[in-house]
Amino acid sequence: MLKTLIYSALARILGFVPQAIATLIASNLILREYGVNAFSSYVLVLSVLLLIPLNNLGAAASVTQAVAAHGVDSDLSRRTALTASRVLLTSGSGLTVVAVLLGVAGLWPRLLGTSSVGNGWVTLAIVLYGVSFVPALGLSVLLGSNHNHLAI
């Protein structure tokens, strides 16, 4: 158990260091090349994406539970995954449509402030986020089937 805990901590540390370095490099590049206004928009959009609770809606938990209880190949697990995919496809599509409509109407600067980056970049960030809802269910299947990495 202690060995697993140590490996898990090392994996988290080894994953955190490159992520922290990449964040520092990206922040430096944005500040240097585009200025403080662009960086403030970057941080705002990133924060909004982290706060939007639509990316799961409890669907991932239901898929994990179904796969853990009945196995990957069971009919119930497939139906649960299909239903979860439909729910997340609907919410992801809705978010994408709203983001595109706000971008086309030119309303992102009004919502985020006049010093924000252009409509296109904000729209692209939120569209990519909305498109990622369904593929994220794969992790739930791995978790339910006990094929994920161990992290504490």
NUVOLO-626730 format. One line per 8 residues: number of its first residue (from 0); their letters; for each residue z, y, x of N, C-alpha, C, O, CB. Coordinates in Angstrom, 3 decimals. Glycine has a CB too. Layout:
// residues N
NUM	a	Z,Y,X,Z,Y,X,Z,Y,X,Z,Y,X,Z,Y,X | ...
This chain:
// residues 152
0	mlktliys	0.000,-1.197,0.821,0.000,0.000,0.000,0.000,1.256,0.861,-0.716,2.214,0.571,1.201,0.001,-0.932 | 0.809,1.248,1.925,0.876,2.402,2.810,-0.452,2.607,3.525,-0.890,3.738,3.736,2.007,2.234,3.826 | -1.085,1.502,3.894,-2.387,1.571,4.562,-3.427,2.211,3.640,-4.225,3.037,4.082,-2.850,0.162,4.996 | -3.416,1.832,2.367,-4.332,2.401,1.385,-4.069,3.886,1.191,-5.005,4.679,1.082,-4.209,1.668,0.054 | -2.816,4.257,1.147,-2.449,5.654,0.999,-2.926,6.479,2.193,-3.427,7.590,2.020,-0.939,5.787,0.835 | -2.775,5.947,3.383,-3.218,6.648,4.594,-4.735,6.789,4.596,-5.255,7.860,4.910,-2.749,5.901,5.864 | -5.460,5.710,4.245,-6.923,5.781,4.189,-7.393,6.784,3.143,-8.357,7.517,3.362,-7.510,4.404,3.886 | -6.710,6.809,2.019,-7.069,7.753,0.966,-6.853,9.191,1.425,-7.693,10.057,1.184,-6.255,7.475,-0.300
8	alarilgf	-5.729,9.441,2.084,-5.451,10.789,2.590,-6.470,11.185,3.649,-6.938,12.324,3.660,-4.028,10.870,3.169 | -6.816,10.272,4.530,-7.823,10.564,5.559,-9.189,10.847,4.940,-9.903,11.747,5.382,-7.932,9.395,6.546 | -9.546,10.078,3.919,-10.828,10.305,3.244,-10.862,11.687,2.599,-11.874,12.385,2.664,-11.079,9.219,2.183 | -9.760,12.072,1.982,-9.702,13.408,1.364,-9.788,14.511,2.420,-10.477,15.511,2.219,-8.404,13.565,0.547 | -9.104,14.333,3.521,-9.145,15.328,4.594,-10.549,15.415,5.177,-11.079,16.506,5.386,-8.126,14.983,5.700 | -11.147,14.251,5.438,-12.497,14.237,6.000,-13.521,14.822,5.038,-14.523,15.387,5.478,-12.893,12.820,6.371 | -13.293,14.699,3.749,-14.185,15.308,2.772,-13.925,16.786,2.576,-14.840,17.551,2.273,-14.061,14.606,1.462 | -12.677,17.186,2.749,-12.312,18.591,2.536,-12.831,19.488,3.656,-13.288,20.601,3.397,-10.795,18.730,2.427
16	vpqaiatl	-12.765,19.016,4.878,-13.146,19.855,6.021,-14.606,20.292,5.938,-14.867,21.489,6.057,-12.905,19.104,7.332 | -15.581,19.390,5.741,-16.967,19.869,5.619,-17.190,20.770,4.407,-17.988,21.706,4.456,-17.909,18.691,5.539 | -16.478,20.478,3.323,-16.612,21.317,2.135,-16.086,22.725,2.408,-16.705,23.706,1.997,-15.865,20.691,0.946 | -14.965,22.830,3.090,-14.404,24.142,3.422,-15.327,24.897,4.369,-15.540,26.099,4.206,-13.007,23.991,4.052 | -15.870,24.205,5.346,-16.787,24.848,6.294,-18.046,25.328,5.574,-18.514,26.441,5.814,-17.162,23.873,7.438 | -18.593,24.491,4.691,-19.792,24.880,3.938,-19.512,26.083,3.044,-20.361,26.964,2.910,-20.299,23.703,3.089 | -18.335,26.129,2.434,-17.971,27.260,1.587,-17.857,28.540,2.407,-18.329,29.595,1.983,-16.654,26.981,0.859 | -17.242,28.453,3.563,-17.123,29.622,4.432,-18.493,30.106,4.904,-18.750,31.309,4.941,-16.238,29.297,5.638
24	iasnlilr	-19.365,29.174,5.262,-20.708,29.549,5.716,-21.497,30.181,4.571,-22.156,31.203,4.759,-21.463,28.315,6.270 | -21.429,29.572,3.383,-22.145,30.127,2.231,-21.616,31.510,1.875,-22.395,32.414,1.575,-22.026,29.191,1.021 | -20.309,31.678,1.907,-19.722,32.988,1.603,-20.171,34.026,2.613,-20.526,35.146,2.246,-18.192,32.905,1.582 | -20.157,33.658,3.875,-20.591,34.579,4.929,-22.063,34.948,4.752,-22.426,36.119,4.865,-20.364,33.954,6.319 | -22.904,33.962,4.477,-24.333,34.245,4.292,-24.579,35.159,3.096,-25.373,36.097,3.178,-25.109,32.941,4.112 | -23.906,34.889,2.000,-24.098,35.721,0.807,-23.625,37.145,1.066,-24.311,38.102,0.708,-23.348,35.123,-0.400 | -22.456,37.291,1.684,-21.945,38.633,1.980,-22.851,39.388,2.942,-23.141,40.567,2.738,-20.543,38.546,2.561 | -23.298,38.703,3.994,-24.101,39.367,5.024,-25.496,39.715,4.526,-25.997,40.809,4.787,-24.203,38.487,6.257
32	eygvnafs	-26.130,38.780,3.803,-27.523,38.976,3.407,-27.689,39.759,2.107,-28.671,40.483,1.940,-28.193,37.647,3.269 | -26.729,39.617,1.178,-26.913,40.215,-0.140,-25.852,41.235,-0.520,-26.055,42.006,-1.458,-26.940,39.148,-1.162 | -24.725,41.260,0.185,-23.708,42.269,-0.082,-22.584,41.808,-0.989,-22.567,40.685,-1.493,-24.344,43.454,-0.678 | -21.651,42.719,-1.174,-20.450,42.432,-1.940,-20.760,42.199,-3.415,-20.132,41.351,-4.051,-19.457,43.566,-1.793 | -21.718,42.937,-3.967,-22.047,42.766,-5.390,-22.557,41.357,-5.680,-22.157,40.735,-6.664,-23.099,43.797,-5.824 | -23.436,40.862,-4.821,-23.953,39.505,-5.018,-22.845,38.478,-4.843,-22.793,37.488,-5.573,-25.102,39.214,-4.038 | -21.960,38.708,-3.880,-20.860,37.762,-3.668,-19.916,37.747,-4.865,-19.431,36.686,-5.257,-20.083,38.118,-2.391 | -19.655,38.902,-5.440,-18.780,38.941,-6.614,-19.415,38.198,-7.787,-18.716,37.538,-8.555,-18.475,40.398,-7.011
40	syvlvlsv	-20.724,38.302,-7.926,-21.415,37.549,-8.973,-21.357,36.053,-8.701,-21.151,35.258,-9.618,-22.872,38.003,-9.088 | -21.539,35.674,-7.448,-21.464,34.260,-7.056,-20.098,33.678,-7.412,-20.013,32.595,-7.991,-21.734,34.100,-5.541 | -19.041,34.389,-7.069,-17.687,33.914,-7.345,-17.434,33.891,-8.851,-16.795,32.965,-9.353,-16.642,34.804,-6.637 | -17.916,34.878,-9.565,-17.722,34.925,-11.014,-18.423,33.765,-11.705,-17.831,33.094,-12.551,-18.231,36.250,-11.576 | -19.677,33.526,-11.352,-20.417,32.434,-11.983,-19.788,31.094,-11.616,-19.667,30.220,-12.474,-21.902,32.465,-11.563 | -19.394,30.920,-10.380,-18.743,29.685,-9.961,-17.436,29.472,-10.725,-17.133,28.354,-11.142,-18.477,29.707,-8.448 | -16.673,30.532,-10.906,-15.415,30.432,-11.657,-15.662,30.095,-13.119,-14.935,29.291,-13.703,-14.630,31.738,-11.555 | -16.675,30.699,-13.710,-17.006,30.411,-15.102,-17.395,28.948,-15.254,-16.987,28.290,-16.211,-18.145,31.325,-15.593
48	llliplnn	-18.185,28.436,-14.308,-18.594,27.032,-14.380,-17.392,26.100,-14.259,-17.363,25.046,-14.893,-19.615,26.717,-13.282 | -16.416,26.470,-13.464,-15.235,25.634,-13.312,-14.324,25.688,-14.538,-13.543,24.768,-14.782,-14.464,26.054,-12.081 | -14.430,26.759,-15.297,-13.570,26.913,-16.461,-14.162,26.362,-17.752,-13.432,26.114,-18.712,-13.252,28.347,-16.648 | -15.470,26.169,-17.783,-16.099,25.680,-19.011,-15.685,24.229,-19.223,-16.003,23.374,-18.395,-17.658,25.814,-18.945 | -14.990,23.937,-20.304,-14.494,22.573,-20.527,-15.514,21.653,-21.185,-15.153,20.568,-21.641,-13.256,22.618,-21.375 | -16.769,22.057,-21.244,-17.764,21.259,-21.956,-18.265,20.062,-21.164,-18.903,19.175,-21.731,-18.922,22.119,-22.327 | -17.993,20.020,-19.888,-18.618,18.993,-19.066,-18.069,17.598,-19.289,-18.564,16.653,-18.676,-18.467,19.344,-17.643 | -17.076,17.428,-20.134,-16.548,16.099,-20.350,-16.318,15.814,-21.831,-16.814,14.811,-22.344,-15.262,15.926,-19.582
56	lgaaasvt	-15.599,16.647,-22.508,-15.301,16.494,-23.930,-14.602,15.169,-24.252,-14.623,14.729,-25.402,-16.579,16.601,-24.732 | -13.990,14.534,-23.263,-13.321,13.262,-23.471,-14.259,12.078,-23.482,-13.813,10.934,-23.574,-12.570,13.298,-24.740 | -15.555,12.334,-23.388,-16.537,11.248,-23.422,-16.412,10.353,-22.201,-16.543,9.134,-22.307,-17.953,11.810,-23.510 | -16.163,10.942,-21.061,-16.032,10.152,-19.834,-14.841,9.203,-19.918,-14.918,8.065,-19.455,-15.884,11.074,-18.616 | -13.751,9.663,-20.503,-12.568,8.803,-20.646,-12.854,7.628,-21.569,-12.382,6.520,-21.316,-11.376,9.609,-21.181 | -13.612,7.848,-22.625,-13.927,6.747,-23.537,-14.837,5.721,-22.863,-14.688,4.520,-23.088,-14.591,7.283,-24.814 | -15.769,6.182,-22.048,-16.642,5.260,-21.319,-15.828,4.456,-20.311,-15.996,3.242,-20.199,-17.779,6.029,-20.605 | -14.947,5.132,-19.577,-14.100,4.437,-18.606,-13.246,3.374,-19.290,-13.129,2.251,-18.799,-13.201,5.439,-17.863
64	qavaahgv	-12.652,3.733,-20.421,-11.790,2.792,-21.136,-12.586,1.602,-21.661,-12.130,0.464,-21.557,-11.077,3.496,-22.293 | -13.755,1.844,-22.217,-14.569,0.752,-22.772,-15.028,-0.198,-21.673,-14.982,-1.416,-21.844,-15.790,1.315,-23.522 | -15.465,0.351,-20.555,-15.924,-0.497,-19.455,-14.754,-1.274,-18.861,-14.901,-2.449,-18.526,-16.614,0.350,-18.366 | -13.599,-0.635,-18.726,-12.433,-1.324,-18.166,-11.943,-2.439,-19.088,-11.527,-3.498,-18.618,-11.301,-0.327,-17.912 | -11.992,-2.205,-20.387,-11.468,-3.192,-21.337,-12.444,-4.321,-21.639,-12.029,-5.459,-21.858,-11.094,-2.509,-22.619 | -13.752,-4.012,-21.654,-14.717,-5.001,-22.135,-15.785,-5.376,-21.111,-16.594,-6.267,-21.372,-15.383,-4.485,-23.366 | -15.806,-4.729,-19.969,-16.811,-5.041,-18.948,-18.049,-4.184,-19.084,-18.306,-3.578,-20.124,-17.197,-6.497,-19.021 | -18.809,-4.151,-18.004,-20.000,-3.299,-17.949,-21.090,-3.795,-18.890,-21.801,-2.992,-19.493,-20.538,-3.234,-16.524
72	dsdlsrrt	-21.226,-5.100,-19.019,-22.335,-5.668,-19.781,-22.052,-5.877,-21.267,-22.899,-6.410,-21.983,-22.720,-6.964,-19.182 | -20.894,-5.474,-21.734,-20.577,-5.712,-23.146,-21.331,-4.747,-24.058,-21.692,-3.639,-23.662,-19.068,-5.581,-23.381 | -21.551,-5.192,-25.261,-22.244,-4.376,-26.253,-21.431,-3.117,-26.592,-21.993,-2.037,-26.777,-22.509,-5.200,-27.529 | -20.118,-3.270,-26.668,-19.257,-2.120,-26.973,-19.347,-1.059,-25.865,-19.395,0.137,-26.151,-17.789,-2.581,-27.153 | -19.369,-1.495,-24.624,-19.480,-0.538,-23.514,-20.816,0.201,-23.555,-20.878,1.406,-23.310,-19.321,-1.261,-22.164 | -21.871,-0.528,-23.865,-23.193,0.112,-23.962,-23.239,1.126,-25.096,-23.750,2.234,-24.934,-24.285,-0.945,-24.168 | -22.694,0.732,-26.254,-22.684,1.657,-27.401,-21.830,2.888,-27.110,-22.194,4.005,-27.477,-22.161,0.945,-28.663 | -20.692,2.676,-26.449,-19.825,3.805,-26.096,-20.533,4.735,-25.120,-20.482,5.956,-25.272,-18.498,3.304,-25.486
80	altasrvl	-21.192,4.162,-24.121,-21.917,4.985,-23.141,-23.068,5.731,-23.806,-23.334,6.887,-23.475,-22.452,4.112,-21.989 | -23.751,5.075,-24.742,-24.849,5.728,-25.450,-24.341,6.888,-26.299,-24.942,7.963,-26.308,-25.592,4.719,-26.329 | -23.249,6.676,-27.005,-22.666,7.744,-27.822,-22.191,8.899,-26.945,-22.424,10.065,-27.263,-21.496,7.202,-28.664 | -21.523,8.568,-25.839,-21.063,9.612,-24.917,-22.248,10.374,-24.340,-22.190,11.594,-24.191,-20.221,9.002,-23.780 | -23.316,9.664,-24.017,-24.522,10.326,-23.496,-25.110,11.280,-24.522,-25.545,12.380,-24.183,-25.574,9.287,-23.088 | -25.121,10.852,-25.772,-25.651,11.722,-26.834,-24.801,12.975,-27.006,-25.332,14.077,-27.149,-25.724,10.959,-28.161 | -23.488,12.807,-26.991,-22.591,13.960,-27.133,-22.788,14.930,-25.968,-22.907,16.139,-26.169,-21.113,13.499,-27.205 | -22.819,14.392,-24.755,-22.961,15.258,-23.585,-24.362,15.852,-23.482,-24.526,16.971,-22.997,-22.637,14.481,-22.319
88	ltsgsglt	-25.368,15.115,-23.933,-26.723,15.663,-23.962,-26.804,16.832,-24.932,-27.459,17.837,-24.657,-27.740,14.576,-24.351 | -26.134,16.692,-26.066,-26.117,17.777,-27.051,-25.402,19.008,-26.501,-25.921,20.120,-26.603,-25.440,17.312,-28.348 | -24.220,18.821,-25.922,-23.478,19.984,-25.408,-24.174,20.582,-24.187,-24.211,21.804,-24.038,-22.032,19.584,-25.046 | -24.723,19.746,-23.319,-25.450,20.260,-22.154,-26.703,21.007,-22.560,-27.027,22.046,-21.986,-25.814,19.124,-21.213 | -27.411,20.478,-23.555,-28.614,21.157,-24.052,-28.256,22.486,-24.705,-28.946,23.487,-24.514,-29.365,20.262,-25.055 | -27.176,22.487,-25.476,-26.736,23.740,-26.104,-26.392,24.802,-25.078,-26.787,25.960,-25.213,-25.535,23.489,-26.994 | -25.650,24.402,-24.048,-25.310,25.352,-22.985,-26.563,25.854,-22.282,-26.675,27.040,-21.975,-24.362,24.705,-21.968 | -27.500,24.954,-22.029,-28.747,25.328,-21.357,-29.555,26.296,-22.204,-30.068,27.290,-21.690,-29.582,24.086,-21.044
96	vvavllgv	-29.673,26.019,-23.493,-30.441,26.894,-24.382,-29.807,28.281,-24.456,-30.512,29.289,-24.392,-30.539,26.281,-25.790 | -28.484,28.340,-24.589,-27.798,29.633,-24.649,-27.997,30.401,-23.338,-28.243,31.607,-23.359,-26.286,29.436,-24.934 | -27.891,29.710,-22.203,-28.077,30.375,-20.901,-29.484,30.931,-20.765,-29.671,32.048,-20.282,-27.792,29.399,-19.751 | -30.477,30.151,-21.192,-31.866,30.615,-21.104,-32.105,31.788,-22.049,-32.770,32.757,-21.679,-32.841,29.466,-21.428 | -31.572,31.709,-23.261,-31.742,32.813,-24.208,-31.106,34.100,-23.687,-31.691,35.177,-23.802,-31.138,32.445,-25.566 | -29.901,33.985,-23.113,-29.255,35.170,-22.536,-30.051,35.708,-21.346,-30.132,36.919,-21.139,-27.815,34.836,-22.100 | -30.631,34.806,-20.574,-31.445,35.234,-19.437,-32.723,35.912,-19.868,-33.087,36.954,-19.324,-31.774,34.059,-18.561 | -33.412,35.335,-20.842,-34.654,35.923,-21.334,-34.388,37.281,-21.979,-35.186,38.208,-21.838,-35.336,34.979,-22.339
104	aglwprll	-33.273,37.392,-22.680,-32.930,38.664,-23.327,-32.389,39.695,-22.339,-32.211,40.862,-22.689,-31.905,38.427,-24.424 | -32.130,39.264,-21.108,-31.624,40.189,-20.101,-30.175,40.592,-20.312,-29.777,41.695,-19.938,-32.471,41.408,-20.076 | -29.392,39.717,-20.903,-28.013,40.062,-21.246,-26.979,39.660,-20.190,-25.813,40.037,-20.305,-27.657,39.420,-22.541 | -27.378,38.910,-19.174,-26.382,38.510,-18.176,-25.743,39.695,-17.464,-24.524,39.694,-17.291,-27.016,37.600,-17.158 | -26.502,40.710,-17.040,-25.835,41.864,-16.406,-24.858,42.576,-17.338,-23.837,43.095,-16.887,-26.875,42.857,-15.921 | -25.162,42.604,-18.623,-24.255,43.236,-19.576,-22.966,42.418,-19.715,-21.880,42.986,-19.829,-24.943,43.395,-20.949 | -23.085,41.089,-19.705,-21.918,40.227,-19.845,-21.096,40.145,-18.560,-19.866,40.117,-18.607,-22.352,38.841,-20.261 | -21.775,40.107,-17.417,-21.085,39.917,-16.139,-20.814,41.213,-15.387,-20.079,41.220,-14.400,-21.889,39.008,-15.268
112	gtssvgng	-21.398,42.296,-15.847,-21.222,43.579,-15.162,-22.531,44.011,-14.515,-23.364,43.180,-14.153,-20.103,43.484,-14.100 | -22.693,45.281,-14.380,-23.960,45.815,-13.883,-24.216,45.488,-12.413,-25.361,45.545,-11.964,-23.991,47.306,-14.075 | -23.185,45.151,-11.664,-23.396,44.845,-10.254,-23.694,43.367,-10.018,-23.765,42.918,-8.874,-22.181,45.255,-9.452 | -23.869,42.612,-11.103,-24.117,41.179,-10.944,-25.540,40.919,-10.477,-26.403,41.795,-10.526,-23.854,40.440,-12.257 | -25.758,39.696,-10.024,-27.080,39.290,-9.571,-28.007,39.221,-10.771,-27.558,39.306,-11.914,-27.029,37.928,-8.830 | -29.291,39.068,-10.516,-30.267,39.043,-11.585,-30.090,37.918,-12.575,-29.379,36.943,-12.331,-31.603,38.963,-11.015 | -30.757,38.084,-13.698,-30.708,37.105,-14.777,-31.103,35.710,-14.328,-30.488,34.719,-14.723,-31.601,37.537,-15.898 | -32.127,35.644,-13.504,-32.681,34.359,-13.104,-31.684,33.464,-12.403,-31.613,32.270,-12.693,-33.853,34.572,-12.220
120	wvtlaivl	-30.917,34.016,-11.489,-29.972,33.214,-10.715,-28.806,32.715,-11.566,-28.389,31.564,-11.442,-29.443,34.023,-9.546 | -28.294,33.569,-12.411,-27.194,33.159,-13.287,-27.691,32.091,-14.266,-27.018,31.089,-14.506,-26.611,34.384,-14.058 | -28.867,32.323,-14.819,-29.443,31.357,-15.744,-29.659,30.016,-15.050,-29.323,28.969,-15.602,-30.768,31.882,-16.317 | -30.211,30.044,-13.852,-30.459,28.814,-13.102,-29.163,28.059,-12.828,-29.118,26.837,-12.975,-31.165,29.130,-11.785 | -28.113,28.768,-12.434,-26.838,28.115,-12.138,-26.277,27.415,-13.373,-25.808,26.280,-13.280,-25.826,29.137,-11.610 | -26.320,28.068,-14.507,-25.749,27.486,-15.714,-26.644,26.378,-16.269,-26.143,25.403,-16.830,-25.531,28.569,-16.773 | -27.959,26.518,-16.118,-28.868,25.448,-16.544,-28.632,24.191,-15.707,-28.572,23.089,-16.253,-30.347,25.905,-16.427 | -28.500,24.342,-14.399,-28.226,23.181,-13.544,-26.898,22.528,-13.904,-26.767,21.305,-13.867,-28.219,23.595,-12.069
128	ygvsfvpa	-25.935,23.337,-14.245,-24.644,22.811,-14.680,-24.796,22.021,-15.981,-24.245,20.926,-16.102,-23.630,23.957,-14.865 | -25.524,22.552,-16.942,-25.730,21.873,-18.214,-26.497,20.567,-18.060,-26.235,19.602,-18.778,-26.460,22.779,-19.167 | -27.432,20.534,-17.139,-28.230,19.333,-16.906,-27.397,18.231,-16.251,-27.759,17.057,-16.334,-29.441,19.665,-16.032 | -26.298,18.588,-15.609,-25.492,17.593,-14.889,-24.503,16.843,-15.776,-23.822,15.941,-15.288,-24.741,18.265,-13.780 | -24.400,17.178,-17.040,-23.405,16.550,-17.915,-23.595,15.040,-18.038,-22.653,14.281,-17.807,-23.463,17.179,-19.290 | -24.785,14.598,-18.394,-25.019,13.173,-18.636,-24.950,12.348,-17.351,-24.290,11.309,-17.355,-26.372,12.975,-19.298 | -25.590,12.749,-16.258,-25.487,11.935,-15.045,-24.047,11.770,-14.541,-23.751,10.808,-13.831,-26.330,12.550,-13.956 | -23.170,12.677,-14.892,-21.771,12.582,-14.451,-21.056,11.388,-15.086,-19.986,10.998,-14.620,-21.021,13.873,-14.792
136	lglsvllg	-21.624,10.808,-16.132,-21.015,9.634,-16.758,-21.055,8.411,-15.836,-20.284,7.469,-16.024,-21.723,9.316,-18.074 | -21.930,8.419,-14.864,-22.013,7.296,-13.933,-20.697,7.045,-13.219,-20.321,5.897,-12.981,-23.103,7.543,-12.916 | -20.008,8.105,-12.882,-18.708,7.968,-12.226,-17.701,7.278,-13.139,-16.856,6.519,-12.666,-18.178,9.339,-11.800 | -17.783,7.531,-14.426,-16.882,6.887,-15.380,-17.122,5.384,-15.452,-16.179,4.602,-15.580,-17.048,7.505,-16.761 | -18.384,4.986,-15.369,-18.706,3.562,-15.364,-18.159,2.910,-14.094,-17.578,1.826,-14.145,-20.237,3.346,-15.472 | -18.350,3.580,-12.956,-17.808,3.042,-11.705,-16.290,2.942,-11.755,-15.708,1.960,-11.295,-18.232,3.911,-10.523 | -15.658,3.960,-12.315,-14.204,3.956,-12.426,-13.718,2.821,-13.324,-12.764,2.123,-12.980,-13.712,5.297,-12.965 | -14.364,2.634,-14.466,-13.969,1.583,-15.397,-14.209,0.187,-14.867,-13.474,-0.744,-15.195,-14.696,1.749,-16.681
144	snhnhlai	-15.243,0.039,-14.043,-15.554,-1.284,-13.497,-14.881,-1.524,-12.156,-15.134,-2.530,-11.494,-17.053,-1.448,-13.350 | -14.022,-0.590,-11.761,-13.256,-0.703,-10.516,-14.157,-0.772,-9.279,-13.863,-1.497,-8.328,-12.366,-1.936,-10.568 | -15.249,-0.016,-9.300,-16.153,0.053,-8.152,-16.171,1.435,-7.524,-17.096,1.762,-6.780,-17.555,-0.335,-8.567 | -15.188,2.232,-7.803,-15.114,3.567,-7.219,-14.229,3.519,-5.973,-13.537,2.533,-5.718,-14.565,4.599,-8.253 | -14.269,4.591,-5.218,-13.375,4.667,-4.050,-11.959,4.944,-4.538,-11.762,5.482,-5.627,-13.843,5.779,-3.042 | -11.007,4.584,-3.748,-9.606,4.805,-4.092,-9.189,6.188,-3.631,-9.298,6.505,-2.446,-8.700,3.723,-3.462 | -8.724,6.996,-4.529,-8.231,8.330,-4.188,-6.929,8.576,-4.913,-6.807,8.303,-6.107,-9.268,9.422,-4.542 | -5.958,9.093,-4.188,-4.657,9.350,-4.776,-4.409,10.839,-4.764,-3.359,11.293,-5.218,-3.541,8.598,-4.024
